[in-house]
Amino acid sequence: MLSTNRESPPPAVGRAAMKKELPEQFKAHRHVWVFIELERGKVHPVSFELLGEGRKLADKLGVQLAGVVLGPPGEFTWFAIAEAFAYGADLAYLVEAPLLADYRNEPFTKALTELVTTYKPEILLLGATTLGRDLAGSVATTLLTGLTADCTELDVDADGSLAATRPTFGGSLLCTIYTLNCRPQMATVRPRVMAMPQRGNNQIGRVIQHDVPMIEEEIVTKVVGFLSDGLSATANLAYADVVVAGGLGLGAAENLNLVKKLAQTIGADYGCSRPLVQKGWMPADRQIGQTGKTIRPKLYIAAGISGAIQHRVGVEGADLILAINTDPNAPIFDFAHLGVVTDAIRLLPSLTELFTHRLSPHSRDKLAN
Ligand SMILES: Cc1cc2nc3c(=O)[nH]c(=O)nc-3n(C[C@H](O)[C@H](O)[C@H](O)COP(=O)(O)OP(=O)(O)OC[C@H]3O[C@@H](n4cnc5c(N)ncnc54)[C@H](O)[C@@H]3O)c2cc1C
């Protein structure tokens, strides 16, 4: 039965019913931090993408944005700091120690947790790379705070809480997660999910150096050698400017050669939808989508891919999506910019031939750059 008594509003539900008063010990937490990931002396581009996002959050909150660099003494760490300033950081925190030369969970967790405990950031962002995922998990666990992994959107709501949005229920829904009663609020974001910000000219700012006493003998993990995956042909898929991908609609593993041939002709990288990896037609690091790579190319050509939500979330940052599919009602046509309703097995060789004649090697290089 409906009640008409206006004096007794229904009890608050959902987020409104939660305790929003932050415990006293966390009220000193301020500022947005971005972990600057160093890969053997090079800054991982996801760190710059996060600085772009961190800048927006810091401006909304009216606080500062800091880059956090952990590494061995030397020019690489200082180069990373200069780059953090160029991409918008107001200040930088630095822990320099020889045993931070190669990533190991224990010393990195120790250094980062100590920085957090000492300087008290409100928000801490890391790239959802192999390293970032490992470090974020152990830092959040050590600090007993919340961590929202693989976010696709970050914002601050009216009361200044971090609203961290990520796919849930197999990607069919998006949920926004709040860390209401602990600090810092931590989130990881996969490479290419956020746009790369414009690099500025400023490479100078305040650097806070912090000494974290650590001795090698106390660290269980030892680095005995390093095997580079630099020769892997797949390393650059997330950052490729042009990507051609095939799906189950290609019908057979050998038809993926049509995708590879077109990719090669136009200076593109190539990928696939998940079922192809499950069938063993392509290696897992070629998979595009929610559980694969997120890509942001200038041009994405999807051949025989239906456009399921789990695939869509990995490609919708592309500037131009061209879909080739026999089914005019395929979901991919809901978000593709250009669509061709036809048999991809016939169209791909024609496209390759066309480009072979129309593109000079110079144009191909230009397209890829
Ligand atoms: C937790 C979870 C995570 C997932 N993560 C991912 C992920 O990261 N990436 C991903 O891709 N999927 C992912 N999936 C799977 C996803 O839901 C879909 O099943 C998958 O993307 C479908 O792949 P597909 O489009 O290649 O195949 P299908 O859905 O079988 O679609 C094939 C398409 O090809 C078309 N077609 C058929 N013949 C031709 C032809 N000759 N020429 C042109 N078109 C043709 C058909 O009309 C159809 O649209 C995930 C699923 C779950 C549950």
Ligand as a Chemical Component Dictionary entry (heavy atoms), coordinates in Angstrom:
data_LIG
# 
_chem_comp.id                   LIG 
_chem_comp.type                 NON-POLYMER 
_chem_comp.pdbx_formal_charge   0 
_chem_comp.three_letter_code    LIG 
# 
loop_
_chem_comp_atom.comp_id 
_chem_comp_atom.atom_id 
_chem_comp_atom.alt_atom_id 
_chem_comp_atom.type_symbol 
_chem_comp_atom.charge 
_chem_comp_atom.model_Cartn_x 
_chem_comp_atom.model_Cartn_y 
_chem_comp_atom.model_Cartn_z 
_chem_comp_atom.pdbx_ordinal 
LIG C1  C1  C 0 34.645 -12.224 -18.509 1  
LIG C2  C2  C 0 34.737 -12.136 -20.006 2  
LIG C3  C3  C 0 35.776 -11.442 -20.573 3  
LIG C4  C4  C 0 35.891 -11.339 -21.960 4  
LIG N1  N1  N 0 36.929 -10.645 -22.488 5  
LIG C5  C5  C 0 36.984 -10.496 -23.833 6  
LIG C6  C6  C 0 38.022 -9.736  -24.435 7  
LIG O1  O1  O 0 38.935 -9.206  -23.782 8  
LIG N2  N2  N 0 38.019 -9.602  -25.773 9  
LIG C7  C7  C 0 37.051 -10.166 -26.576 10 
LIG O2  O2  O 0 37.103 -9.984  -27.810 11 
LIG N3  N3  N 0 36.081 -10.898 -26.031 12 
LIG C8  C8  C 0 36.032 -11.081 -24.695 13 
LIG N4  N4  N 0 35.046 -11.856 -24.171 14 
LIG C9  C9  C 0 34.191 -12.638 -25.093 15 
LIG C10 C10 C 0 33.059 -11.823 -25.687 16 
LIG O3  O3  O 0 31.956 -11.829 -24.828 17 
LIG C11 C11 C 0 32.646 -12.408 -27.049 18 
LIG O4  O4  O 0 32.297 -13.760 -26.870 19 
LIG C12 C12 C 0 33.728 -12.315 -28.109 20 
LIG O5  O5  O 0 34.237 -11.013 -28.207 21 
LIG C13 C13 C 0 33.137 -12.728 -29.447 22 
LIG O6  O6  O 0 34.164 -12.841 -30.375 23 
LIG P1  P1  P 0 33.864 -12.662 -31.917 24 
LIG O7  O7  O 0 33.171 -11.372 -32.133 25 
LIG O8  O8  O 0 35.142 -12.882 -32.646 26 
LIG O9  O9  O 0 32.936 -13.899 -32.251 27 
LIG P2  P2  P 0 31.371 -13.990 -32.508 28 
LIG O10 O10 O 0 30.601 -13.391 -31.394 29 
LIG O11 O11 O 0 31.102 -15.408 -32.865 30 
LIG O12 O12 O 0 31.131 -13.063 -33.759 31 
LIG C14 C14 C 0 31.578 -13.345 -35.044 32 
LIG C15 C15 C 0 31.044 -12.255 -35.958 33 
LIG O13 O13 O 0 31.545 -12.464 -37.256 34 
LIG C16 C16 C 0 30.500 -12.234 -38.198 35 
LIG N5  N5  N 0 30.833 -13.034 -39.374 36 
LIG C17 C17 C 0 30.630 -14.354 -39.605 37 
LIG N6  N6  N 0 31.156 -14.721 -40.795 38 
LIG C18 C18 C 0 31.714 -13.594 -41.311 39 
LIG C19 C19 C 0 32.442 -13.301 -42.487 40 
LIG N7  N7  N 0 32.731 -14.270 -43.382 41 
LIG N8  N8  N 0 32.849 -12.026 -42.707 42 
LIG C20 C20 C 0 32.586 -11.039 -41.827 43 
LIG N9  N9  N 0 31.908 -11.256 -40.688 44 
LIG C21 C21 C 0 31.499 -12.519 -40.420 45 
LIG C22 C22 C 0 29.242 -12.646 -37.504 46 
LIG O14 O14 O 0 28.129 -11.961 -38.035 47 
LIG C23 C23 C 0 29.537 -12.215 -36.058 48 
LIG O15 O15 O 0 29.096 -10.896 -35.823 49 
LIG C24 C24 C 0 34.920 -11.962 -22.795 50 
LIG C25 C25 C 0 33.860 -12.653 -22.211 51 
LIG C26 C26 C 0 33.767 -12.746 -20.843 52 
LIG C27 C27 C 0 32.599 -13.476 -20.247 53 
# 
loop_
_chem_comp_bond.comp_id 
_chem_comp_bond.atom_id_1 
_chem_comp_bond.atom_id_2 
_chem_comp_bond.value_order 
_chem_comp_bond.pdbx_ordinal 
LIG C1  C2  SING 1  
LIG C2  C3  SING 2  
LIG C2  C26 DOUB 3  
LIG C3  C4  DOUB 4  
LIG C4  N1  SING 5  
LIG C4  C24 SING 6  
LIG N1  C5  DOUB 7  
LIG C5  C6  SING 8  
LIG C5  C8  SING 9  
LIG C6  O1  DOUB 10 
LIG C6  N2  SING 11 
LIG N2  C7  SING 12 
LIG C7  O2  DOUB 13 
LIG C7  N3  SING 14 
LIG N3  C8  DOUB 15 
LIG C8  N4  SING 16 
LIG N4  C9  SING 17 
LIG N4  C24 SING 18 
LIG C9  C10 SING 19 
LIG C10 O3  SING 20 
LIG C10 C11 SING 21 
LIG C11 O4  SING 22 
LIG C11 C12 SING 23 
LIG C12 O5  SING 24 
LIG C12 C13 SING 25 
LIG C13 O6  SING 26 
LIG O6  P1  SING 27 
LIG P1  O7  DOUB 28 
LIG P1  O8  SING 29 
LIG P1  O9  SING 30 
LIG O9  P2  SING 31 
LIG P2  O10 DOUB 32 
LIG P2  O11 SING 33 
LIG P2  O12 SING 34 
LIG O12 C14 SING 35 
LIG C14 C15 SING 36 
LIG C15 O13 SING 37 
LIG C15 C23 SING 38 
LIG O13 C16 SING 39 
LIG C16 N5  SING 40 
LIG C16 C22 SING 41 
LIG N5  C17 SING 42 
LIG N5  C21 SING 43 
LIG C17 N6  DOUB 44 
LIG N6  C18 SING 45 
LIG C18 C19 SING 46 
LIG C18 C21 DOUB 47 
LIG C19 N7  SING 48 
LIG C19 N8  DOUB 49 
LIG N8  C20 SING 50 
LIG C20 N9  DOUB 51 
LIG N9  C21 SING 52 
LIG C22 O14 SING 53 
LIG C22 C23 SING 54 
LIG C23 O15 SING 55 
LIG C24 C25 DOUB 56 
LIG C25 C26 SING 57 
LIG C26 C27 SING 58 
# 
